[in-house]
Amino acid sequence: MTARAFITGLAGLSIAPEERAFLRRERPWGLILFKRNIDTPKQVSDLIGDFRSIAGGDAPVLIDQEGGRVQRLGPPLWPAYPPGAVYGDAYDRDPEAGLAAAKLGARLIAKDLQELGIDVDCLPLADVPAPGADSVIGDRAYGTTPDKVAALAGAVAEGLMEGGVLPVLKHIPGHGRANADSHKALPIVQADRKTLEATDFAAFRPLAHFPMAMTAHVVFTAYDPALPATTSRTMIDRVIRGFIGFDGLLMSDDVSMQALSGSLGERTAAALAAGCDVVLHCNGRLDEMREVAANAPPLAGKAADRAAAALAARRPPNPLDSEKTRTVLSTILQSREPTRGSPNS
């Protein structure tokens, strides 16, 4: 059976009977995990194995494991990782060392994920924060200039890929200028096109080759005065696919977030009609999951091709000496002086 164009969450630590029936019937393309789904390594591995036994062994399993405030796996069973701004600080002291640190940190994250069977991380961010913006991005960002953000995001993606984990570029075409947290309200950005193309959108252009990206629930009035990028055909065609040049699998941010309006079914249909290839639904509420599934058709055409290409980009992890890697990473991040000659891989 062909997978449908949505990624689902689950309610708890194991798959409930009603969820099992839902997964068998609706065949989501993938699963995303949150803290409510995580207890021990064995429990997580068992949950993932159970999901794939229903949805298919090739089905991707996603997580938001950035470090800092956004880290679904954490102490005491998994390491804590720094937020993106810490790599940005290291980059300011020594760009080569900062890029090395970003790549090494992502490589370690990938090892944690791979050991559990998680093969997609919703990372890196290419958002470029602007003065006065909402703090929802804040220290999650690598910096405040597009060149620096793109360079560090690229290094993070390399680290994930070397560890056998697919990166998801977010939040395309940019959440850094947003004046609200899109979990709670609809952000409206009124910057002109020239400014956006030189800053927010510019950080994403060097990363357009990524296999997957996640949209921003943000209105950019210079292009579409009413609709956020997730549900705007104009934004997806002219900016994401056009100016930025992204041609990978485009997934929505969580359609249950309050930035979007209408029923869950209407949000799902609108995102897919605008040009998203798959929609993401995270909260694990079965009534909402059913509504999303009812409005998400089987993957077909270009969306199916992009989904297949994304999964084909997965590769086995390269060998890693975790202890040595953590030592090198710690040395770079703790240094207060330029560290010329630091490893870049």
N, C-alpha and C positions, 0 to 999 in steps of 0.2 A: 504493500500500500504506500502511495506517495505521501510524504510528510506535508503537513499544512503550514501555511505561512505565518506561524507564530511560535514564540518561545514562552514557555510557561514556568510558573513557580509551583511550589508545593507547600502544604500547610505545616508540616512538622518533620520529625526525624526519620520517619518511614512513610511508605506509600499506603494511604488508607484504602479500604476496599472501593469506595466510590471514586477516589482518584485513579485507582488502577483501571476501573472500567472506563473512565474518561480518557485516559491515556491510550488504551487499546482502541477505543472508538475514534478518537480525534487525531491521533498521531502528530503531536507538535514536533516542529523541527528540532527544538532543543529544550534544555532545562536550565534555569538559573537558580543558584543557591544563595540563601541568606543565613544570618546567624540562627534563625529559628530552625534551620535544617541541619545544624552542626553541633555535634557533641564530642565524639571521639574520632580518631582516624579510621578505625574499623567501621564505625557506624556510617561515616560519610562514604567510605568505599562501598559498603554494602548498599546504601541508598542509590548510589550512582549505578552500580551493577544491576540493581533491580530495575531502575528506570530504563537502562539500555536493553535489558531483556524484553521489555515491552515495546519501546520505541524503535529499537534497532541498534545494533552495536556501533554504528557509525554516528549516532546522534551526538551532537556537541553538548557539553556541559559547561556552563558559564558561571563566573563569579565576579564580583567587584572586589578585587584585592589590590588596592592602590598603595596602602601604607597610610600612616597618619590617621585621620578621622574616618577614612573609608577602608576598612579592613575586616572582612567577614571571618577570616581565620586569625586567631590571635592567642596570646599567652593564656594559660601556661603551656598549652600543647603545641602551639606554633609561634614562631618568632614575631616580634613587632618590627615593622619597617617604618622608615621615616616618610613624611609627606614629600611631595614633589619639590617644595620650596627648598628643602635641605640640599637636594642635588643642584638646585639653582645657585645656592650660596657657594657650594664647592666649585661650580662652574665659574663663578665670578672671581674666585681666588686663582683658578687655573682651569681654563676651558678643557684641556685634554683630560685632566684628572676628574673634572666634573662629569664628563661624558663616560669615562671609565666607571665611575661610581654608579651612575644611572644604569648602565648596562649590567654591572655586577649585581646590583640590588634586584633588578628584574630577573636575572638568571636564577638567583636564590628563590625568589617568589615562584618562578616556574617549577623549580624542583619540588617545592612544597605542594604545588597543585598537581603535578604529574604523579606524585606518589599516591594521590587519592583518586586519580582518574579524571580530574578536571583538566580540560584541554583548551579553554578559551578564557582569557582574562579581559574584563572591560577596562582596559588600560592600553595606551597612555592618553592623558588629556593634552589637547593642543589649544586649550582655552587661554586667552590672553587677558588677564584682569585689567580693568580700567579704573581710574580714580572714581570713587563714589558708587561703584557697583556693589551689589549684594555680596555678602561674605560667603555664599554657598560654595564658590570656587576657592577664593582665598589662598591658603597655603597648599592647596592641592595642585596649584599651577607651578610650572617650572620657572616662570619668570614673567616679565611684563613687556618683552619685546618679541616679535614673531620669529626672528632668526634664532634667538636663544631657545625659545619654546620648541620650535621645530627640531632643532639639533638634539635636545635632550629627549624629546618624545621619540625621535628616531632611534636613539641609543637604547631606550627602554624597550622598544619593539624588537630590536635585535636580540636583547637579552632574553626576552620571552620566547622568541622563535628558536633560539639556540637551545632552550630548555624544553622544546616540544609543545609550546603553548601558543595559540593564536592571539595576537593583539586585536583589540577593538578600539579604533580611534574615536575619541569623543571630545566635546559634544559638537559635532559638525553642523553648521559652519562657525560655531563659536558661542560660548555661554559666558565669557569673561566680562562682557559689558552689560550683562543682564541686571536690571534694577529690582529683581525679585527672585526668590527661590522658587523654581518651577515645580517643586514638590507641593507648594502651597498656593501659588498664584501664577498668572501669566505675565512673564516679563515682556516689556516693550522697549525696544532699542530704536532710538530716533536718529542715530548717527547717519551721515550721508554716505553715499556709495563709495566715494573716494577714500574716506576715512576707513570704512569697513574693509575695502579691498587692500588697503595698505597695512592694516593691523590684524583684526580678527580673522579674516579669511586668509590672509597671507600665511599665517602659521600652518594652515592645513595643506597648502599647495605642494610643498616638498614631500608630503606624506600621502599623496593621492594614490600611491601604489599599494597601500595597505589592503589586506584581504577583506576587512570588515570595518564598518564605522557605525556610530550611533548618533542619531539626530539630536538637536537641541529643540526643546519646546520654547522657542523664543520668537517673538514677532520682530522682524526687521522692516520698519515702515518704509524705508527707501525702496523696497522691492515689493512688499505685500503689506498693506496697512492693516490687515485684519487677521491673517492666519499665521500661526507659528510655523517654523520651518518644517516640522514633522508632518503637517497636513497641508502644506502649500506646494502645489505643483510648480509655481513660479520659482520658489526658493530651491526646490530640488533640481529642476531642469536648468535654471539659469545660473545658480550659484554652486550647488554641491556637485552636480554632474558637469556643469559648464565651466564657470570661472575657476573653481578649485580643481576640477578634472578627475574627481573620484569616480571609479568605475567598479569598485568592489561591492560586496553585499552591504546594503544599507538597511539597518535595523532602526526602528523607532526607539526612543527612550520609553520608559514605562508608561503605558497608556492609562494607567490608573492615577497618574499624578494630576494635581488640581489645575495645572496650567491648561489642560485640555477641557473642552466643554462637550456636552452631549452625553448620551449613554455610552457604555463600553463598546457596544456594537457599532455605534455611529463613529466613535473615535477610531476603532479598528478599520472600518471601511474607508474612512477619510484618509488615514495614513497610507493605506495600500493604494488608494486611488491617486494620491499625490505622487507616488513613486517609491515609497518604501518597499523593500522586498519582503521583509518580515516585520511583525510587530512584537513588542516585548510586553509581557504582563507579569508582574512580580509578586503580588501580595498573597497568592495562594488561596484566595477565596474562590471556592468551587463554583458558586453562582456566576461570578464574574468570568472565570475561566471558560465556562460554557458559552457565555455571550460572546467572548472574544473568538472562540473556536467557530461559532456559528457564522461569523463574518470574515473568517480567514480561509480563503480557498486553498486547494492543494497547490503547492509550488509548481509553476509552469513557466515556460518561455525564458526570458532573460533573468527573471528572479531565480528560477531553478538553476540556470547556468552559473549565476554568481554564487549561489549557495554551494554548488558542487565544486566550483573553483576555490572557494574559501576552505572547504574541508580538505581539498587536495593539497593545500599549502601546508597542512600539518606535516611535521617530520619528526623522526625519533630524536630525543634529546642527546646533545653532546655530553661526554663524560664531564663530571664536575667534582672537584675536591671542595666540599662545602666548608669545611673548617678553614682551609687556606683562603677561600674566597671571602668568608666573613671577616677574617683578619685583615685582608687587603682593603675591603670596603670600609671597615672601621677606621683604619689608618688614614684613608683619604678624607673621610667625613670629619674626623677629629682634628685634622691639621688646620691650623690657623694661618699657615703660610703657603705660598705657591709650592706645589709638589711636582716640580719638573721631572719628567721621566717616568711618571706613574703609568701603569699598564693601561692600554686602551681596549683591551679585550679580555 
